[in-house]
Amino acid sequence: MSNATDIQTIKDQAIANMLEITAHPKPSYSVDGHSWSWTEYMAQLQSTIQWCNSQLTAETPFEVVSQAYT
């Protein structure tokens, strides 16, 4: 498995989690000193997806075409 494949898997998992959260939204709450903040979790997933996108873009091969004039 390549690094790009791993990163794509992470991105796919984050998107799947976002789909689940938006399909069944829940309020943020605290119980016995444990807190769950769904808005923070959503922001973290968005950040993860952005990171994955930047990593995948960096790994994408590219070609630079140039022409010299004399």
mmJSON file of the N, C-alpha and C atoms, coordinates in Angstrom:
{"data_MODEL":{"atom_site":{
"group_PDB":["ATOM","ATOM","ATOM","ATOM","ATOM","ATOM","ATOM","ATOM","ATOM","ATOM","ATOM","ATOM","ATOM","ATOM","ATOM","ATOM","ATOM","ATOM","ATOM","ATOM","ATOM","ATOM","ATOM","ATOM","ATOM","ATOM","ATOM","ATOM","ATOM","ATOM","ATOM","ATOM","ATOM","ATOM","ATOM","ATOM","ATOM","ATOM","ATOM","ATOM","ATOM","ATOM","ATOM","ATOM","ATOM","ATOM","ATOM","ATOM","ATOM","ATOM","ATOM","ATOM","ATOM","ATOM","ATOM","ATOM","ATOM","ATOM","ATOM","ATOM","ATOM","ATOM","ATOM","ATOM","ATOM","ATOM","ATOM","ATOM","ATOM","ATOM","ATOM","ATOM","ATOM","ATOM","ATOM","ATOM","ATOM","ATOM","ATOM","ATOM","ATOM","ATOM","ATOM","ATOM","ATOM","ATOM","ATOM","ATOM","ATOM","ATOM","ATOM","ATOM","ATOM","ATOM","ATOM","ATOM","ATOM","ATOM","ATOM","ATOM","ATOM","ATOM","ATOM","ATOM","ATOM","ATOM","ATOM","ATOM","ATOM","ATOM","ATOM","ATOM","ATOM","ATOM","ATOM","ATOM","ATOM","ATOM","ATOM","ATOM","ATOM","ATOM","ATOM","ATOM","ATOM","ATOM","ATOM","ATOM","ATOM","ATOM","ATOM","ATOM","ATOM","ATOM","ATOM","ATOM","ATOM","ATOM","ATOM","ATOM","ATOM","ATOM","ATOM","ATOM","ATOM","ATOM","ATOM","ATOM","ATOM","ATOM","ATOM","ATOM","ATOM","ATOM","ATOM","ATOM","ATOM","ATOM","ATOM","ATOM","ATOM","ATOM","ATOM","ATOM","ATOM","ATOM","ATOM","ATOM","ATOM","ATOM","ATOM","ATOM","ATOM","ATOM","ATOM","ATOM","ATOM","ATOM","ATOM","ATOM","ATOM","ATOM","ATOM","ATOM","ATOM","ATOM","ATOM","ATOM","ATOM","ATOM","ATOM","ATOM","ATOM","ATOM","ATOM","ATOM","ATOM","ATOM","ATOM","ATOM","ATOM","ATOM","ATOM","ATOM","ATOM","ATOM","ATOM","ATOM","ATOM","ATOM"],
"id":[1,2,3,4,5,6,7,8,9,10,11,12,13,14,15,16,17,18,19,20,21,22,23,24,25,26,27,28,29,30,31,32,33,34,35,36,37,38,39,40,41,42,43,44,45,46,47,48,49,50,51,52,53,54,55,56,57,58,59,60,61,62,63,64,65,66,67,68,69,70,71,72,73,74,75,76,77,78,79,80,81,82,83,84,85,86,87,88,89,90,91,92,93,94,95,96,97,98,99,100,101,102,103,104,105,106,107,108,109,110,111,112,113,114,115,116,117,118,119,120,121,122,123,124,125,126,127,128,129,130,131,132,133,134,135,136,137,138,139,140,141,142,143,144,145,146,147,148,149,150,151,152,153,154,155,156,157,158,159,160,161,162,163,164,165,166,167,168,169,170,171,172,173,174,175,176,177,178,179,180,181,182,183,184,185,186,187,188,189,190,191,192,193,194,195,196,197,198,199,200,201,202,203,204,205,206,207,208,209,210],
"type_symbol":["N","C","C","N","C","C","N","C","C","N","C","C","N","C","C","N","C","C","N","C","C","N","C","C","N","C","C","N","C","C","N","C","C","N","C","C","N","C","C","N","C","C","N","C","C","N","C","C","N","C","C","N","C","C","N","C","C","N","C","C","N","C","C","N","C","C","N","C","C","N","C","C","N","C","C","N","C","C","N","C","C","N","C","C","N","C","C","N","C","C","N","C","C","N","C","C","N","C","C","N","C","C","N","C","C","N","C","C","N","C","C","N","C","C","N","C","C","N","C","C","N","C","C","N","C","C","N","C","C","N","C","C","N","C","C","N","C","C","N","C","C","N","C","C","N","C","C","N","C","C","N","C","C","N","C","C","N","C","C","N","C","C","N","C","C","N","C","C","N","C","C","N","C","C","N","C","C","N","C","C","N","C","C","N","C","C","N","C","C","N","C","C","N","C","C","N","C","C","N","C","C","N","C","C","N","C","C","N","C","C"],
"label_atom_id":["N","CA","C","N","CA","C","N","CA","C","N","CA","C","N","CA","C","N","CA","C","N","CA","C","N","CA","C","N","CA","C","N","CA","C","N","CA","C","N","CA","C","N","CA","C","N","CA","C","N","CA","C","N","CA","C","N","CA","C","N","CA","C","N","CA","C","N","CA","C","N","CA","C","N","CA","C","N","CA","C","N","CA","C","N","CA","C","N","CA","C","N","CA","C","N","CA","C","N","CA","C","N","CA","C","N","CA","C","N","CA","C","N","CA","C","N","CA","C","N","CA","C","N","CA","C","N","CA","C","N","CA","C","N","CA","C","N","CA","C","N","CA","C","N","CA","C","N","CA","C","N","CA","C","N","CA","C","N","CA","C","N","CA","C","N","CA","C","N","CA","C","N","CA","C","N","CA","C","N","CA","C","N","CA","C","N","CA","C","N","CA","C","N","CA","C","N","CA","C","N","CA","C","N","CA","C","N","CA","C","N","CA","C","N","CA","C","N","CA","C","N","CA","C","N","CA","C","N","CA","C","N","CA","C","N","CA","C","N","CA","C","N","CA","C"],
"label_alt_id":[null,null,null,null,null,null,null,null,null,null,null,null,null,null,null,null,null,null,null,null,null,null,null,null,null,null,null,null,null,null,null,null,null,null,null,null,null,null,null,null,null,null,null,null,null,null,null,null,null,null,null,null,null,null,null,null,null,null,null,null,null,null,null,null,null,null,null,null,null,null,null,null,null,null,null,null,null,null,null,null,null,null,null,null,null,null,null,null,null,null,null,null,null,null,null,null,null,null,null,null,null,null,null,null,null,null,null,null,null,null,null,null,null,null,null,null,null,null,null,null,null,null,null,null,null,null,null,null,null,null,null,null,null,null,null,null,null,null,null,null,null,null,null,null,null,null,null,null,null,null,null,null,null,null,null,null,null,null,null,null,null,null,null,null,null,null,null,null,null,null,null,null,null,null,null,null,null,null,null,null,null,null,null,null,null,null,null,null,null,null,null,null,null,null,null,null,null,null,null,null,null,null,null,null,null,null,null,null,null,null],
"label_comp_id":["MET","MET","MET","SER","SER","SER","ASN","ASN","ASN","ALA","ALA","ALA","THR","THR","THR","ASP","ASP","ASP","ILE","ILE","ILE","GLN","GLN","GLN","THR","THR","THR","ILE","ILE","ILE","LYS","LYS","LYS","ASP","ASP","ASP","GLN","GLN","GLN","ALA","ALA","ALA","ILE","ILE","ILE","ALA","ALA","ALA","ASN","ASN","ASN","MET","MET","MET","LEU","LEU","LEU","GLU","GLU","GLU","ILE","ILE","ILE","THR","THR","THR","ALA","ALA","ALA","HIS","HIS","HIS","PRO","PRO","PRO","LYS","LYS","LYS","PRO","PRO","PRO","SER","SER","SER","TYR","TYR","TYR","SER","SER","SER","VAL","VAL","VAL","ASP","ASP","ASP","GLY","GLY","GLY","HIS","HIS","HIS","SER","SER","SER","TRP","TRP","TRP","SER","SER","SER","TRP","TRP","TRP","THR","THR","THR","GLU","GLU","GLU","TYR","TYR","TYR","MET","MET","MET","ALA","ALA","ALA","GLN","GLN","GLN","LEU","LEU","LEU","GLN","GLN","GLN","SER","SER","SER","THR","THR","THR","ILE","ILE","ILE","GLN","GLN","GLN","TRP","TRP","TRP","CYS","CYS","CYS","ASN","ASN","ASN","SER","SER","SER","GLN","GLN","GLN","LEU","LEU","LEU","THR","THR","THR","ALA","ALA","ALA","GLU","GLU","GLU","THR","THR","THR","PRO","PRO","PRO","PHE","PHE","PHE","GLU","GLU","GLU","VAL","VAL","VAL","VAL","VAL","VAL","SER","SER","SER","GLN","GLN","GLN","ALA","ALA","ALA","TYR","TYR","TYR","THR","THR","THR"],
"label_asym_id":["A","A","A","A","A","A","A","A","A","A","A","A","A","A","A","A","A","A","A","A","A","A","A","A","A","A","A","A","A","A","A","A","A","A","A","A","A","A","A","A","A","A","A","A","A","A","A","A","A","A","A","A","A","A","A","A","A","A","A","A","A","A","A","A","A","A","A","A","A","A","A","A","A","A","A","A","A","A","A","A","A","A","A","A","A","A","A","A","A","A","A","A","A","A","A","A","A","A","A","A","A","A","A","A","A","A","A","A","A","A","A","A","A","A","A","A","A","A","A","A","A","A","A","A","A","A","A","A","A","A","A","A","A","A","A","A","A","A","A","A","A","A","A","A","A","A","A","A","A","A","A","A","A","A","A","A","A","A","A","A","A","A","A","A","A","A","A","A","A","A","A","A","A","A","A","A","A","A","A","A","A","A","A","A","A","A","A","A","A","A","A","A","A","A","A","A","A","A","A","A","A","A","A","A","A","A","A","A","A","A"],
"label_entity_id":["1","1","1","1","1","1","1","1","1","1","1","1","1","1","1","1","1","1","1","1","1","1","1","1","1","1","1","1","1","1","1","1","1","1","1","1","1","1","1","1","1","1","1","1","1","1","1","1","1","1","1","1","1","1","1","1","1","1","1","1","1","1","1","1","1","1","1","1","1","1","1","1","1","1","1","1","1","1","1","1","1","1","1","1","1","1","1","1","1","1","1","1","1","1","1","1","1","1","1","1","1","1","1","1","1","1","1","1","1","1","1","1","1","1","1","1","1","1","1","1","1","1","1","1","1","1","1","1","1","1","1","1","1","1","1","1","1","1","1","1","1","1","1","1","1","1","1","1","1","1","1","1","1","1","1","1","1","1","1","1","1","1","1","1","1","1","1","1","1","1","1","1","1","1","1","1","1","1","1","1","1","1","1","1","1","1","1","1","1","1","1","1","1","1","1","1","1","1","1","1","1","1","1","1","1","1","1","1","1","1"],
"label_seq_id":[1,1,1,2,2,2,3,3,3,4,4,4,5,5,5,6,6,6,7,7,7,8,8,8,9,9,9,10,10,10,11,11,11,12,12,12,13,13,13,14,14,14,15,15,15,16,16,16,17,17,17,18,18,18,19,19,19,20,20,20,21,21,21,22,22,22,23,23,23,24,24,24,25,25,25,26,26,26,27,27,27,28,28,28,29,29,29,30,30,30,31,31,31,32,32,32,33,33,33,34,34,34,35,35,35,36,36,36,37,37,37,38,38,38,39,39,39,40,40,40,41,41,41,42,42,42,43,43,43,44,44,44,45,45,45,46,46,46,47,47,47,48,48,48,49,49,49,50,50,50,51,51,51,52,52,52,53,53,53,54,54,54,55,55,55,56,56,56,57,57,57,58,58,58,59,59,59,60,60,60,61,61,61,62,62,62,63,63,63,64,64,64,65,65,65,66,66,66,67,67,67,68,68,68,69,69,69,70,70,70],
"pdbx_PDB_ins_code":[null,null,null,null,null,null,null,null,null,null,null,null,null,null,null,null,null,null,null,null,null,null,null,null,null,null,null,null,null,null,null,null,null,null,null,null,null,null,null,null,null,null,null,null,null,null,null,null,null,null,null,null,null,null,null,null,null,null,null,null,null,null,null,null,null,null,null,null,null,null,null,null,null,null,null,null,null,null,null,null,null,null,null,null,null,null,null,null,null,null,null,null,null,null,null,null,null,null,null,null,null,null,null,null,null,null,null,null,null,null,null,null,null,null,null,null,null,null,null,null,null,null,null,null,null,null,null,null,null,null,null,null,null,null,null,null,null,null,null,null,null,null,null,null,null,null,null,null,null,null,null,null,null,null,null,null,null,null,null,null,null,null,null,null,null,null,null,null,null,null,null,null,null,null,null,null,null,null,null,null,null,null,null,null,null,null,null,null,null,null,null,null,null,null,null,null,null,null,null,null,null,null,null,null,null,null,null,null,null,null],
"Cartn_x":[0.862,0.0,0.909,0.618,1.441,0.968,1.816,1.472,0.207,0.109,-1.07,-2.329,-2.213,-3.363,-3.794,-2.819,-3.131,-3.836,-3.322,-3.915,-5.325,-5.527,-6.869,-7.826,-7.336,-8.168,-8.567,-7.619,-7.921,-8.98,-8.825,-9.79,-11.171,-11.218,-12.494,-13.182,-12.406,-12.972,-13.512,-12.773,-13.23,-14.527,-14.607,-15.835,-16.989,-16.743,-17.796,-18.295,-17.369,-17.774,-18.599,-18.21,-18.983,-20.389,-20.491,-21.812,-22.692,-22.119,-22.87,-23.323,-22.418,-22.751,-23.864,-23.782,-24.796,-26.117,-26.068,-27.307,-28.049,-27.283,-27.868,-27.223,-27.53,-26.886,-27.237,-26.259,-26.424,-25.955,-26.515,-26.043,-24.741,-23.992,-22.814,-23.293,-22.583,-23.016,-21.865,-22.097,-21.139,-21.853,-21.184,-21.732,-20.581,-20.738,-19.729,-18.316,-18.151,-16.835,-16.32,-17.059,-16.674,-17.527,-16.857,-17.568,-17.475,-18.547,-18.591,-19.04,-18.198,-18.518,-18.548,-19.741,-19.884,-19.413,-19.539,-19.052,-17.524,-16.863,-15.399,-14.968,-15.705,-15.39,-15.541,-16.596,-16.818,-15.679,-15.261,-14.149,-12.86,-12.639,-11.444,-11.489,-12.657,-12.786,-12.518,-13.044,-12.795,-11.308,-10.644,-9.21,-8.438,-8.864,-8.231,-8.366,-9.544,-9.776,-8.917,-8.811,-7.954,-6.496,-6.037,-4.67,-4.454,-5.405,-5.298,-5.216,-6.065,-6.041,-4.682,-4.096,-2.799,-1.704,-1.775,-0.779,-0.913,-2.14,-2.36,-1.929,-2.184,-1.752,-0.235,0.432,1.895,2.504,1.801,2.321,1.983,1.107,0.703,1.847,2.274,3.35,2.877,3.801,3.457,4.597,4.302,5.295,5.312,6.496,6.65,7.172,6.443,6.866,7.372,8.579,9.143,9.823,10.031,10.686,11.664,12.856,13.88,13.919,14.076,14.213,15.64,16.234,17.589,17.61],
"Cartn_y":[-1.173,0.0,1.237,2.172,3.371,4.441,5.445,6.566,7.259,7.449,8.104,7.285,5.971,5.103,5.232,5.279,5.455,6.787,7.832,9.161,9.19,8.569,8.515,7.752,6.686,5.926,6.786,7.547,8.457,9.466,10.025,11.005,10.369,9.182,8.488,8.212,7.826,7.563,8.845,9.931,11.214,11.653,11.476,11.834,10.955,9.669,8.765,9.188,9.594,10.067,11.344,12.249,13.48,13.166,12.216,11.823,11.302,10.499,9.953,11.064,11.989,13.087,13.963,14.276,15.149,14.423,13.113,12.345,12.193,12.127,11.944,12.93,14.234,15.236,15.038,15.34,15.215,16.503,16.84,18.039,17.742,18.792,18.653,18.543,17.748,17.563,17.088,17.141,16.656,15.733,14.629,13.685,13.199,13.352,12.87,13.308,14.548,15.086,14.783,14.019,13.729,14.588,15.273,16.159,15.64,15.842,15.524,16.764,17.251,18.44,18.043,17.928,17.481,18.55,19.831,20.882,20.858,20.609,20.488,19.254,18.17,16.942,17.162,17.86,18.16,19.03,20.015,20.88,20.066,19.118,18.278,17.402,16.868,16.062,16.907,18.133,19.027,19.331,19.543,19.803,18.586,17.41,16.177,16.033,16.336,16.239,17.255,18.461,19.475,19.03,18.453,17.951,16.853,15.935,14.854,15.418,16.388,16.999,17.612,18.301,18.937,17.887,16.81,15.74,15.026,14.779,14.107,14.994,16.288,17.223,17.264,17.238,17.279,16.028,14.907,13.657,13.46,14.294,14.157,14.604,13.734,14.152,15.269,16.113,17.199,17.426,18.113,18.38,19.853,20.422,21.828,21.918,22.629,22.816,24.237,24.376,25.71,25.797,27.002,27.215,28.382,28.169,29.207,30.008,31.289,32.17,32.702,32.722,33.267,34.526],
"Cartn_z":[0.0,0.0,0.0,-0.844,-0.944,0.036,0.214,1.074,0.568,-0.747,-1.323,-1.059,-1.112,-0.845,0.61,1.517,2.94,3.188,2.576,2.753,2.173,1.028,0.437,1.351,1.99,2.932,4.124,4.663,5.776,5.35,4.16,3.648,3.496,2.929,2.745,4.078,5.092,6.415,7.049,6.899,7.445,6.776,5.464,4.74,5.196,5.386,5.863,7.243,8.115,9.448,9.345,8.44,8.248,7.738,6.836,6.329,7.454,8.334,9.462,10.414,10.706,11.616,11.046,9.769,9.182,8.957,8.796,8.632,9.956,11.057,12.39,13.358,13.214,14.072,15.551,16.399,17.841,18.502,19.639,20.355,21.095,21.374,22.223,23.67,24.477,25.86,26.735,28.055,29.044,30.012,30.355,31.327,32.197,33.5,34.457,34.091,33.695,33.396,32.001,31.205,29.817,28.892,27.966,27.047,25.621,24.871,23.457,22.713,21.848,21.065,19.591,19.06,17.668,16.699,17.064,16.167,16.084,17.214,17.196,16.409,16.563,15.836,14.328,13.934,12.516,11.983,12.755,12.342,12.199,13.099,13.019,11.767,11.448,10.226,8.98,8.973,7.84,7.709,8.828,8.825,8.308,8.708,8.235,6.731,6.209,4.765,4.021,4.547,3.911,3.914,5.021,5.097,4.06,3.972,2.989,1.576,1.285,-0.05,-0.354,0.612,0.372,0.19,0.955,0.821,-0.523,-0.943,-2.221,-3.386,-3.264,-4.306,-4.391,-3.253,-3.227,-3.854,-3.765,-4.312,-5.783,-6.307,-7.694,-8.595,-9.497,-10.4,-11.332,-11.69,-12.611,-13.57,-14.632,-15.663,-15.932,-16.025,-16.341,-17.771,-18.611,-19.995,-20.119,-20.62,-20.787,-22.141,-22.552,-23.833,-23.678,-24.149,-24.058,-25.356,-25.211,-26.381,-26.405,-27.574,-27.683,-28.465],
"occupancy":[1.0,1.0,1.0,1.0,1.0,1.0,1.0,1.0,1.0,1.0,1.0,1.0,1.0,1.0,1.0,1.0,1.0,1.0,1.0,1.0,1.0,1.0,1.0,1.0,1.0,1.0,1.0,1.0,1.0,1.0,1.0,1.0,1.0,1.0,1.0,1.0,1.0,1.0,1.0,1.0,1.0,1.0,1.0,1.0,1.0,1.0,1.0,1.0,1.0,1.0,1.0,1.0,1.0,1.0,1.0,1.0,1.0,1.0,1.0,1.0,1.0,1.0,1.0,1.0,1.0,1.0,1.0,1.0,1.0,1.0,1.0,1.0,1.0,1.0,1.0,1.0,1.0,1.0,1.0,1.0,1.0,1.0,1.0,1.0,1.0,1.0,1.0,1.0,1.0,1.0,1.0,1.0,1.0,1.0,1.0,1.0,1.0,1.0,1.0,1.0,1.0,1.0,1.0,1.0,1.0,1.0,1.0,1.0,1.0,1.0,1.0,1.0,1.0,1.0,1.0,1.0,1.0,1.0,1.0,1.0,1.0,1.0,1.0,1.0,1.0,1.0,1.0,1.0,1.0,1.0,1.0,1.0,1.0,1.0,1.0,1.0,1.0,1.0,1.0,1.0,1.0,1.0,1.0,1.0,1.0,1.0,1.0,1.0,1.0,1.0,1.0,1.0,1.0,1.0,1.0,1.0,1.0,1.0,1.0,1.0,1.0,1.0,1.0,1.0,1.0,1.0,1.0,1.0,1.0,1.0,1.0,1.0,1.0,1.0,1.0,1.0,1.0,1.0,1.0,1.0,1.0,1.0,1.0,1.0,1.0,1.0,1.0,1.0,1.0,1.0,1.0,1.0,1.0,1.0,1.0,1.0,1.0,1.0,1.0,1.0,1.0,1.0,1.0,1.0,1.0,1.0,1.0,1.0,1.0,1.0],
"B_iso_or_equiv":[0.0,0.0,0.0,0.0,0.0,0.0,0.0,0.0,0.0,0.0,0.0,0.0,0.0,0.0,0.0,0.0,0.0,0.0,0.0,0.0,0.0,0.0,0.0,0.0,0.0,0.0,0.0,0.0,0.0,0.0,0.0,0.0,0.0,0.0,0.0,0.0,0.0,0.0,0.0,0.0,0.0,0.0,0.0,0.0,0.0,0.0,0.0,0.0,0.0,0.0,0.0,0.0,0.0,0.0,0.0,0.0,0.0,0.0,0.0,0.0,0.0,0.0,0.0,0.0,0.0,0.0,0.0,0.0,0.0,0.0,0.0,0.0,0.0,0.0,0.0,0.0,0.0,0.0,0.0,0.0,0.0,0.0,0.0,0.0,0.0,0.0,0.0,0.0,0.0,0.0,0.0,0.0,0.0,0.0,0.0,0.0,0.0,0.0,0.0,0.0,0.0,0.0,0.0,0.0,0.0,0.0,0.0,0.0,0.0,0.0,0.0,0.0,0.0,0.0,0.0,0.0,0.0,0.0,0.0,0.0,0.0,0.0,0.0,0.0,0.0,0.0,0.0,0.0,0.0,0.0,0.0,0.0,0.0,0.0,0.0,0.0,0.0,0.0,0.0,0.0,0.0,0.0,0.0,0.0,0.0,0.0,0.0,0.0,0.0,0.0,0.0,0.0,0.0,0.0,0.0,0.0,0.0,0.0,0.0,0.0,0.0,0.0,0.0,0.0,0.0,0.0,0.0,0.0,0.0,0.0,0.0,0.0,0.0,0.0,0.0,0.0,0.0,0.0,0.0,0.0,0.0,0.0,0.0,0.0,0.0,0.0,0.0,0.0,0.0,0.0,0.0,0.0,0.0,0.0,0.0,0.0,0.0,0.0,0.0,0.0,0.0,0.0,0.0,0.0,0.0,0.0,0.0,0.0,0.0,0.0],
"pdbx_formal_charge":[null,null,null,null,null,null,null,null,null,null,null,null,null,null,null,null,null,null,null,null,null,null,null,null,null,null,null,null,null,null,null,null,null,null,null,null,null,null,null,null,null,null,null,null,null,null,null,null,null,null,null,null,null,null,null,null,null,null,null,null,null,null,null,null,null,null,null,null,null,null,null,null,null,null,null,null,null,null,null,null,null,null,null,null,null,null,null,null,null,null,null,null,null,null,null,null,null,null,null,null,null,null,null,null,null,null,null,null,null,null,null,null,null,null,null,null,null,null,null,null,null,null,null,null,null,null,null,null,null,null,null,null,null,null,null,null,null,null,null,null,null,null,null,null,null,null,null,null,null,null,null,null,null,null,null,null,null,null,null,null,null,null,null,null,null,null,null,null,null,null,null,null,null,null,null,null,null,null,null,null,null,null,null,null,null,null,null,null,null,null,null,null,null,null,null,null,null,null,null,null,null,null,null,null,null,null,null,null,null,null],
"auth_seq_id":[1,1,1,2,2,2,3,3,3,4,4,4,5,5,5,6,6,6,7,7,7,8,8,8,9,9,9,10,10,10,11,11,11,12,12,12,13,13,13,14,14,14,15,15,15,16,16,16,17,17,17,18,18,18,19,19,19,20,20,20,21,21,21,22,22,22,23,23,23,24,24,24,25,25,25,26,26,26,27,27,27,28,28,28,29,29,29,30,30,30,31,31,31,32,32,32,33,33,33,34,34,34,35,35,35,36,36,36,37,37,37,38,38,38,39,39,39,40,40,40,41,41,41,42,42,42,43,43,43,44,44,44,45,45,45,46,46,46,47,47,47,48,48,48,49,49,49,50,50,50,51,51,51,52,52,52,53,53,53,54,54,54,55,55,55,56,56,56,57,57,57,58,58,58,59,59,59,60,60,60,61,61,61,62,62,62,63,63,63,64,64,64,65,65,65,66,66,66,67,67,67,68,68,68,69,69,69,70,70,70],
"auth_comp_id":["MET","MET","MET","SER","SER","SER","ASN","ASN","ASN","ALA","ALA","ALA","THR","THR","THR","ASP","ASP","ASP","ILE","ILE","ILE","GLN","GLN","GLN","THR","THR","THR","ILE","ILE","ILE","LYS","LYS","LYS","ASP","ASP","ASP","GLN","GLN","GLN","ALA","ALA","ALA","ILE","ILE","ILE","ALA","ALA","ALA","ASN","ASN","ASN","MET","MET","MET","LEU","LEU","LEU","GLU","GLU","GLU","ILE","ILE","ILE","THR","THR","THR","ALA","ALA","ALA","HIS","HIS","HIS","PRO","PRO","PRO","LYS","LYS","LYS","PRO","PRO","PRO","SER","SER","SER","TYR","TYR","TYR","SER","SER","SER","VAL","VAL","VAL","ASP","ASP","ASP","GLY","GLY","GLY","HIS","HIS","HIS","SER","SER","SER","TRP","TRP","TRP","SER","SER","SER","TRP","TRP","TRP","THR","THR","THR","GLU","GLU","GLU","TYR","TYR","TYR","MET","MET","MET","ALA","ALA","ALA","GLN","GLN","GLN","LEU","LEU","LEU","GLN","GLN","GLN","SER","SER","SER","THR","THR","THR","ILE","ILE","ILE","GLN","GLN","GLN","TRP","TRP","TRP","CYS","CYS","CYS","ASN","ASN","ASN","SER","SER","SER","GLN","GLN","GLN","LEU","LEU","LEU","THR","THR","THR","ALA","ALA","ALA","GLU","GLU","GLU","THR","THR","THR","PRO","PRO","PRO","PHE","PHE","PHE","GLU","GLU","GLU","VAL","VAL","VAL","VAL","VAL","VAL","SER","SER","SER","GLN","GLN","GLN","ALA","ALA","ALA","TYR","TYR","TYR","THR","THR","THR"],
"auth_asym_id":["A","A","A","A","A","A","A","A","A","A","A","A","A","A","A","A","A","A","A","A","A","A","A","A","A","A","A","A","A","A","A","A","A","A","A","A","A","A","A","A","A","A","A","A","A","A","A","A","A","A","A","A","A","A","A","A","A","A","A","A","A","A","A","A","A","A","A","A","A","A","A","A","A","A","A","A","A","A","A","A","A","A","A","A","A","A","A","A","A","A","A","A","A","A","A","A","A","A","A","A","A","A","A","A","A","A","A","A","A","A","A","A","A","A","A","A","A","A","A","A","A","A","A","A","A","A","A","A","A","A","A","A","A","A","A","A","A","A","A","A","A","A","A","A","A","A","A","A","A","A","A","A","A","A","A","A","A","A","A","A","A","A","A","A","A","A","A","A","A","A","A","A","A","A","A","A","A","A","A","A","A","A","A","A","A","A","A","A","A","A","A","A","A","A","A","A","A","A","A","A","A","A","A","A","A","A","A","A","A","A"],
"auth_atom_id":["N","CA","C","N","CA","C","N","CA","C","N","CA","C","N","CA","C","N","CA","C","N","CA","C","N","CA","C","N","CA","C","N","CA","C","N","CA","C","N","CA","C","N","CA","C","N","CA","C","N","CA","C","N","CA","C","N","CA","C","N","CA","C","N","CA","C","N","CA","C","N","CA","C","N","CA","C","N","CA","C","N","CA","C","N","CA","C","N","CA","C","N","CA","C","N","CA","C","N","CA","C","N","CA","C","N","CA","C","N","CA","C","N","CA","C","N","CA","C","N","CA","C","N","CA","C","N","CA","C","N","CA","C","N","CA","C","N","CA","C","N","CA","C","N","CA","C","N","CA","C","N","CA","C","N","CA","C","N","CA","C","N","CA","C","N","CA","C","N","CA","C","N","CA","C","N","CA","C","N","CA","C","N","CA","C","N","CA","C","N","CA","C","N","CA","C","N","CA","C","N","CA","C","N","CA","C","N","CA","C","N","CA","C","N","CA","C","N","CA","C","N","CA","C","N","CA","C","N","CA","C","N","CA","C","N","CA","C","N","CA","C","N","CA","C"],
"pdbx_PDB_model_num":[1,1,1,1,1,1,1,1,1,1,1,1,1,1,1,1,1,1,1,1,1,1,1,1,1,1,1,1,1,1,1,1,1,1,1,1,1,1,1,1,1,1,1,1,1,1,1,1,1,1,1,1,1,1,1,1,1,1,1,1,1,1,1,1,1,1,1,1,1,1,1,1,1,1,1,1,1,1,1,1,1,1,1,1,1,1,1,1,1,1,1,1,1,1,1,1,1,1,1,1,1,1,1,1,1,1,1,1,1,1,1,1,1,1,1,1,1,1,1,1,1,1,1,1,1,1,1,1,1,1,1,1,1,1,1,1,1,1,1,1,1,1,1,1,1,1,1,1,1,1,1,1,1,1,1,1,1,1,1,1,1,1,1,1,1,1,1,1,1,1,1,1,1,1,1,1,1,1,1,1,1,1,1,1,1,1,1,1,1,1,1,1,1,1,1,1,1,1,1,1,1,1,1,1,1,1,1,1,1,1]
}}}
